[in-house]
Structure formats: structure tokens, C-alpha cells
Amino acid sequence: MMSHEDFMHRCFQLARKAGSKVKSNPNVGAVLVFNNTIIGEGYHEFHGGPHAEVNAVNSVREEDRHLINKSKLYVSLEPCCFTGKTGPCTSLILNNKIPEVYISTLDPNIKVAGKGVKILEDNGVKVHTGILEHLGQILIRPFVANLSNKPYVTLKWAKSKDNFMGCREKQLPISNALSNVFVHKLRAENDGILIGANTAVIDNPKLTTREYPGKSPIRIVLDSSFRTPNTHHLQADEHPALFYNESVENSKGNKRYIKSSMNMSEILEDLYSRGICRLLVEGGQAILKSFINQKIWDEAIVISSNKAIEEGVKAPNLIGQVHRKYDIMDDTIHCIYPNTVKMS
């Protein structure tokens, strides 16, 4: 027999399939269960598309549709109760006469925030909330960040065994080749990727997803005195890029030069207004420290190498809690949340 938690884990698994395609919407999964058997399942696949509950109901085979009004619906997030790009899922549930709904966590959006549960209960639906609630809340952390009109910020760096992240005057690879593929996967999962001027000048990076299938993120450079050479990839290639600086405001092809006070919170708000809902920050040291010191990060991914380099730029110190750890050949990946995140 499968438990309520088993079915909710399936909701989480489905929800994660969409990744960043949901943009500023939450990742949500849903399963429809009759007699302890899943007869339909779905997830919110892309921004503006049908919600998880709709896809779950629509996935039920024609010969099983008479079972819908005898089934239990499991959903990772409280069903919506307002009309946006799609109709309210509370109406879908009531119209299909689904008698019982299990929810992981309530929707933090003030348009919902318990109202969906109330509508269902007022119309005779038996509602259960708090099924693996902490996992449900972790799942929607990018959505919660976006509700504050800023991107979900993931910091990323690689460090040596002796805690260095590079040299001051030249590019120095630290992680292994498979970890590099992992980094390109991270890029594909984010809308934007941000670095500072030192990294742009010294490393001359491309910041694209060459090693992994998927769309390259928008490249963003914080370059207050506009030092990135015109001959470098970020200036010269065909991919779009944003350059935040203190003096220039114009566009050249798909390169945009944005005059800014260089206030990090204001830059994040501006990025969100440009459709950057998930932001990967790849450094260097000064930029990473700025995000850490100002407490404007949501997740950190640290690649720890097994090799020592003896001198160079020290890796940032970060206080947080590891929520996932695994090895990629001789590298170890640490995925870290701030201490404010409820883990259990």
C-alpha cells in the first residue's frame, strides 16, 4: 500500500520536471488516485500553460474517467482560486466532483493564501494540508523569491582542497570535466548568469551551455568602470549580454549597456523586470562576497576539488546548511541553503 507521503513525493517528482520553464510561476505536481492507484498525473509544464491539476485530470484515460469523482487528488501546492492565464483550479476540482484533496503546502501568494482551501471546504470537499509541508515549501522557493520582485539567486563556485577559487591574473580550472558539464546544466536551468568585471576581463568567459543541451542564460556583467574589452566573448559574440555600469546607457545589437548606481538590490529588481526569474552567480570572489554579506542569496552550490593549488584567491566563507551532497568523480558538490530555511 502506498502512503499519502508516497503520492506526495510523486507530486514533487513531477513538479521538478518543469525546472525554470515555469518562469515566475510555482513548480507544481498533482496525481489523481483511485483505490490506492494513480489514474492520472500532471505538472505545471511552462509559464502560462495548464496547471498541474488540469493536466492530471486530462491525463485520465477515457475508460477511467468515471472514477474521477471517487478519487483523491494529491497536489504539491494549494489549488489556485482566481483567474489568471488559466481558470481557477478550485473550479476544476468542484466541477469534476473530486471529493478529497491532499495538499503539501498553502500558496504564499496573497491572491490564494488559504482561500483555495476555504472554497473547497465550503463546497463539501474534504481537504488535508501539511503533507510533507517542508518539502513542499522548499520546492516553491524560487516562486517565493519572485513574489518579492527579485530573481531566485543561486551562488556557484569551485574551490580547491586548500580553499582557493582561482588566481588573480589568469584563469585556473579547478573542477573536473564532468563537473564542468554539471555547471553547464546549471546554466541551462537559469534565466541569467552574473559575473563581475574581474572575471570578465581575466577569464574571458563565454558563459553559455556548450556542454549541455538547453538554452543559454542571459549573460550579465557588473562592470562599474566599463573595463570589459570589445574583443572579449561577452562583447564580441552573437549571444545577448547586459552590462551594468556607472556611465553608459545604450544598446548595440543584442548587447545592452545599463547605467546603474550599482546597488545590488536595485540590480536584482531590474533583472526581474527583464524576465530573469532565476539567476546564477558565478563570481568572482568580490561579487560572491557581496551577495553573501548582504544576505541576498537563496542557494549556493560549491564544487570542492580534491586538488590543492597552494596560493591564489581565497574562496568565500559561507554559513548555511547542506541539503544535498554528492560526488562527481573526484569532486564533491555541496548544495547549501541559508540557515533560515526549514529543512524538516
C-alpha positions in Angstrom: 0.0 0.0 0.0 1.3 3.4 -0.9 1.0 6.2 1.7 0.0 9.8 1.5 3.6 10.7 1.6 4.4 8.4 -1.3 1.8 10.1 -3.5 3.1 13.5 -2.5 6.7 12.5 -3.3 5.4 11.7 -6.8 3.9 15.2 -7.0 7.3 16.7 -6.1 9.0 14.5 -8.7 6.6 15.6 -11.4 6.8 19.3 -10.4 10.6 19.3 -10.7 10.4 18.2 -14.4 9.4 21.7 -15.5 12.5 23.3 -14.0 12.7 27.0 -14.9 10.2 26.7 -17.7 7.5 27.9 -15.3 9.4 31.3 -15.0 7.7 33.3 -12.2 5.1 30.6 -11.6 5.5 27.8 -9.0 6.6 24.3 -9.8 3.6 22.1 -9.0 2.8 18.5 -9.5 -0.5 16.6 -9.0 -1.7 13.0 -9.0 -5.2 11.6 -9.0 -5.6 8.4 -7.0 -8.4 5.8 -7.0 -8.2 2.8 -4.7 -4.5 3.4 -4.0 -3.7 3.5 -7.7 -2.7 6.6 -9.7 -5.1 7.0 -12.6 -3.9 10.5 -13.7 -0.9 12.7 -13.1 0.4 16.0 -14.4 2.5 19.0 -13.6 2.7 22.7 -14.5 4.9 22.4 -17.6 5.5 26.0 -18.6 4.6 29.6 -17.8 1.1 30.4 -18.8 0.3 26.7 -19.5 -2.3 24.5 -17.9 -1.8 23.9 -14.2 -0.9 20.6 -12.6 -4.4 19.8 -11.6 -5.7 20.3 -15.1 -3.0 18.1 -16.7 -3.7 15.4 -14.0 -7.4 15.3 -14.7 -6.9 15.5 -18.5 -4.4 12.6 -18.4 -7.0 10.1 -17.1 -7.9 7.5 -19.7 -11.3 7.6 -21.1 -12.2 4.3 -19.6 -11.3 5.6 -16.2 -12.9 9.0 -16.2 -16.0 7.7 -14.4 -13.6 7.2 -11.4 -12.6 10.8 -11.1 -15.5 11.7 -8.8 -14.5 8.8 -6.5 -10.8 9.7 -6.4 -8.4 11.6 -4.2 -6.3 14.4 -5.6 -2.8 15.0 -4.3 -1.2 18.3 -5.2 2.1 19.9 -4.0 0.6 23.4 -3.7 -2.8 24.7 -2.7 -5.1 24.9 -5.8 -5.5 28.4 -7.1 -8.8 30.2 -6.8 -8.5 33.1 -9.2 -8.4 33.5 -13.0 -5.1 34.4 -14.4 -3.7 33.0 -17.6 -5.8 29.9 -16.8 -9.0 29.3 -14.8 -9.1 28.6 -11.1 -8.2 25.0 -10.2 -10.8 25.1 -7.3 -13.5 25.3 -10.0 -11.9 22.3 -11.9 -12.0 20.3 -8.7 -15.6 21.2 -7.9 -16.8 20.7 -11.5 -15.2 17.2 -11.5 -16.8 16.4 -8.1 -13.4 15.3 -6.6 -14.4 14.6 -3.0 -11.0 14.7 -1.3 -7.8 16.7 -1.7 -4.4 16.3 -0.1 -2.1 19.4 -0.2 1.6 19.7 0.8 1.7 23.5 1.5 -0.5 26.5 1.2 0.1 29.1 -1.6 2.0 32.1 -0.2 0.6 34.3 -3.0 -1.9 36.7 -1.3 -4.4 36.0 -4.1 -4.7 32.5 -2.7 -3.1 32.0 0.8 -5.7 29.7 2.2 -8.6 31.0 0.1 -8.4 27.9 -2.2 -8.8 25.5 0.8 -11.7 27.5 2.1 -13.6 27.4 -1.2 -13.1 23.7 -1.4 -14.2 23.1 2.2 -17.2 25.4 1.9 -18.3 23.3 -1.0 -18.0 19.9 0.8 -14.6 18.8 -0.3 -12.5 17.1 2.4 -9.2 18.9 2.5 -5.9 17.7 4.2 -2.9 20.1 4.3 0.7 19.8 5.5 1.6 16.6 3.8 5.5 16.8 3.7 5.0 20.5 4.1 8.7 21.4 4.5 9.5 19.7 1.2 6.6 21.5 -0.5 7.9 24.8 0.7 11.4 24.0 -0.5 10.0 23.2 -3.9 8.4 26.6 -4.3 11.4 28.7 -3.0 12.0 30.2 -6.5 8.3 31.2 -6.7 8.5 32.8 -3.2 11.6 34.8 -4.2 9.8 36.0 -7.3 6.8 37.2 -5.3 9.2 39.8 -3.9 10.0 41.0 -7.4 13.5 39.6 -7.5 15.2 36.5 -9.0 15.9 33.3 -7.1 19.6 33.7 -6.6 22.0 30.7 -6.8 25.6 31.3 -6.0 28.2 28.9 -7.5 31.9 28.5 -7.2 34.6 25.8 -7.3 37.3 25.6 -4.7 40.5 23.7 -4.2 41.3 21.4 -1.4 43.2 24.2 0.3 40.2 26.6 -0.1 41.3 28.7 -3.1 39.0 29.5 -6.0 41.5 30.8 -8.6 44.4 33.0 -9.4 44.4 36.8 -9.6 45.9 37.2 -13.0 44.9 34.2 -15.1 42.2 31.6 -15.5 42.8 28.4 -13.5 40.5 25.4 -13.9 39.8 23.7 -10.6 36.9 21.2 -11.1 37.0 18.2 -13.3 35.5 17.8 -16.8 32.2 16.1 -15.6 31.7 18.9 -13.0 32.0 21.3 -15.9 29.1 19.5 -17.6 27.2 19.9 -14.4 27.9 23.6 -14.3 26.5 23.9 -17.9 23.4 22.1 -16.8 23.0 24.7 -14.0 23.3 27.4 -16.6 20.6 25.8 -18.7 18.3 25.8 -15.6 18.7 29.6 -15.1 17.4 32.6 -16.9 20.5 34.7 -16.3 24.2 34.3 -15.3 26.1 37.0 -13.5 29.8 37.8 -13.1 31.9 40.8 -12.1 34.3 42.8 -14.2 37.5 41.0 -13.0 36.1 37.6 -14.1 35.1 39.1 -17.5 38.5 40.6 -18.1 40.8 37.8 -16.8 38.8 34.7 -17.8 37.2 36.0 -21.0 34.3 33.5 -20.4 31.6 32.6 -22.8 29.0 31.7 -20.1 27.0 29.6 -22.5 25.7 26.0 -22.2 28.1 24.4 -24.7 28.5 21.2 -22.7 24.8 20.6 -22.0 21.6 20.8 -24.1 19.4 23.8 -23.4 19.1 27.5 -23.9 22.0 29.6 -22.7 21.2 32.2 -20.0 21.4 35.9 -20.5 24.9 36.9 -19.6 25.2 39.8 -17.0 28.3 41.7 -16.1 28.7 44.1 -13.2 31.3 46.4 -14.7 31.1 49.8 -13.0 34.0 51.4 -14.9 33.3 49.5 -18.2 36.5 47.5 -18.4 35.3 44.5 -20.5 37.3 44.7 -23.8 35.3 44.9 -27.0 37.3 41.9 -28.3 36.2 39.6 -25.4 33.5 37.0 -26.0 30.9 38.8 -23.9 31.2 41.9 -26.1 32.0 40.3 -29.5 30.0 37.1 -29.8 26.4 36.7 -31.1 24.8 36.0 -27.7 22.9 38.7 -25.7 24.5 40.3 -22.7 23.7 43.0 -20.2 26.5 45.3 -18.8 25.7 47.3 -15.7 28.0 50.3 -15.3 28.1 53.8 -13.9 28.4 55.8 -17.1 26.9 54.3 -20.3 23.2 53.8 -21.2 22.7 52.4 -24.8 22.4 49.3 -26.9 24.5 47.8 -29.6 22.9 44.8 -31.3 21.9 42.3 -28.6 24.3 44.0 -26.1 22.6 46.3 -23.6 24.6 48.8 -21.5 22.7 49.9 -18.4 23.7 52.9 -16.4 23.3 52.0 -12.7 24.2 53.1 -9.2 25.5 49.5 -8.8 23.2 48.8 -5.9 22.8 45.1 -5.8 19.2 45.0 -4.7 18.2 47.5 -7.4 20.0 45.5 -10.0 18.1 42.3 -8.9 14.8 44.2 -9.2 15.8 45.4 -12.7 16.8 41.9 -13.7 13.5 40.5 -12.6 11.7 43.2 -14.6 13.6 41.9 -17.6 12.4 38.4 -17.1 15.3 37.0 -15.1 13.4 34.8 -12.6 16.3 32.5 -11.7 19.8 33.9 -11.6 23.1 32.0 -11.4 26.0 34.0 -9.9 29.4 32.6 -10.9 31.6 35.2 -9.3 34.3 36.1 -8.8 35.2 36.5 -5.2 34.2 40.1 -4.7 30.8 39.6 -6.3 30.1 36.4 -4.3 31.1 38.1 -1.1 28.8 41.0 -1.8 25.8 38.6 -2.2 26.8 36.7 0.9 27.4 39.7 3.1 24.1 41.4 2.0 22.2 38.1 2.6 20.7 38.3 -0.9 21.2 34.6 -1.9 18.8 31.8 -1.9 21.0 28.8 -2.6 24.7 28.1 -3.0 26.4 25.3 -5.0 30.0 24.7 -4.1 32.2 22.3 -6.1 35.0 21.1 -3.9 38.0 19.7 -5.7 40.5 17.2 -4.4 43.5 19.1 -5.7 45.5 21.8 -3.9 46.8 25.0 -5.7 48.7 26.4 -2.7 48.0 30.1 -3.5 45.6 32.4 -5.2 42.2 33.9 -4.4 40.5 32.6 -1.3 37.1 31.0 -1.7 34.3 32.8 0.2 33.2 31.7 3.7 29.6 30.7 3.8 27.3 29.9 6.7 24.4 27.7 5.8 23.0 24.2 5.8 23.9 21.5 3.3 20.7 20.0 1.9 22.4 17.8 -0.7 25.9 16.4 -1.2 27.2 14.1 -3.9 30.4 13.2 -5.8 31.2 13.8 -9.4 34.4 11.7 -9.9 36.9 13.3 -7.6 34.9 16.5 -7.0 32.2 16.9 -4.2 29.2 19.0 -4.8 27.6 20.7 -1.8 24.2 22.3 -2.2 23.6 24.8 0.6 20.6 26.7 1.8 20.6 29.7 4.2 20.0 28.8 7.9 16.6 30.4 7.7 15.2 27.6 5.5 13.2 24.9 7.3 14.7 21.5 6.4 12.5 19.1 8.3 
